[in-house]
Structures are given as C-alpha cells and as structure tokens.
Amino acid sequence: MNKLTTLFCGFLFTFVLAWIGLVLVPQFQFGQLQPFVNEDTGESFPPMRSGLAETGKQVYQANGCIYCHSQQIRPEHQTADMARGWGARRSVARDYIYDRPHLLGTMRTGPDLSNAGVRLSNEAWHHEHLYAPQSKSAGSTMPPFRYLYKVQKIQGAGSPDALKLEADDAPPEGYEVVPTPDARALVAYLLSLNQNYSLPEAKLSTE
Ligand code: HEC
C-alpha cells in the first residue's frame, strides 16, 4: 500500500467510526422513542405544545435565550440541579421527542428553564420580567427584551394586558406597555416548559 492509500483509509476509518458512534448508535438507542401513555388516565407524555407555544419556541430561538439558559436537569448524584429546585427528576431523551431542534443548551448564566412553567406559572410575572428583569430579581444580569413590547397611548379604560411597572420602568403618564404577539407567544412557551410528569425511565421522586 502506498502512502496515499494508507492516508485515505485512515480518513475513511475516522469518519466511519465517528458516524457509527455519533449517528448510528444514538439512532438505535433513541430513534424509536414514542410518547408514554398512562393507561389509567389515557394521558400522553411528554404533553404536546399548543400552536402558540410552538411559535414562542421560535421567538426563544431568535432571541438567543439559549446562550444563557439550559433546559436539562442532570441526575442528583452528579449535580445540585434538583437541590436548586430546577426540577423534580432528571431529564431523559423522551422529554424532547417533539423538539426539533431541542434547546438543551450548555450555558447557565441564568437558571435552567426545563420547569419554568411549573416554577413560575404567572403570565404577568414573565412579561414584567422580560420587560424589566431587575424589577423582579435585584441585580439581574439578564438583558431586558423591551422591543417585544409596545408603548401606546391609553385609550379609555386602558388595555387589560398592560404591564404593571413601577418607578423608572413605568411608561410616561397617559401611556401603557402591552405585549406584542411575539411576547405573548414567548410567554406561552415559557409556561409550557414542564417536565413534572413520570416516565418509566425517570419517575418523579414522590411516586
Ligand atoms: C445574558 C444572559 C441571559 C439571556 C440572553 C437571557 N437570560 Fe433569562 N436570565 C438570566 C439571568 C442571569 C437570570 C437570573 C436573574 C433573573 O431572574 O433575572 C435569568 C432569569 C430568567 C428567568 C427566571 C428563571 C427563574 O427560575 O427564576 C426566565 C423565565 C428567563 N430568564 C427567561 C429568558 C428568556 C425567555 C430569554 C430570551 C428572550 C432570556 N431569559 C435570555 C440571563 C439571561
């Protein structure tokens, strides 16, 4: 064998090995995963997201939330994720079967959001936090996402969706801040983030 053939075989071997390890084996392990159906209640897990929440996922992606937030609870014996109150059980592959792409993330400048909808279930809280993070969490380094909101003149009794803002965050007298459709979708997505259900491979510790 001349050197070129040896080199070629070396490259081929490396790529084939990587493909087997990174594509083929995971496909065998996880490719056939189906939702888990609870036979007693007929409920299917993970739950499907509403259309609005699916749109919100795109807003989440477009705004780079993933650069500071993960969506994966790691096992108790490895990390303090559960002790921090981020989840009641570890995340497993089945939790993400409807996610294309999944948004596991690697950075945790902010808290993990796998269960944001359980931990923080108040819609108004999310809007006010997105508009003015420091008003909800003193010293927060999360950037405000004010362009997802509209400042408008108050008409009549005002909008029922107007954000309740205080001090420097409040709009000028006679004006109100309301969510745009993108902000509504994003918050619907955040409220849908919930891994608080039992799967055969990852039971809730209460069971
Ligand atoms: C530069 C980093 C950064 C980016 C980008 C970012 N966040 Fe945050 N986020 C944080 C930090 C830090 C906190 C913790 C302090 C706080 O609550 O504001 C936080 C907190 C949160 C919380 C409250 C979580 C909890 O358990 O208290 C939610 C919900 C949230 N962020 C959603 C988002 C969404 C949605 C986006 C994208 C639109 C986003 N974040 C983008 C850094 C970031």
Residues whose N, C-alpha, C, O or C-beta is under 5 A from the ligand:
A	BS01	HEC	N63 G64 C65 C68 T109 G110 P111 D112 A116 P133 S137 S140 T141 M142 P143
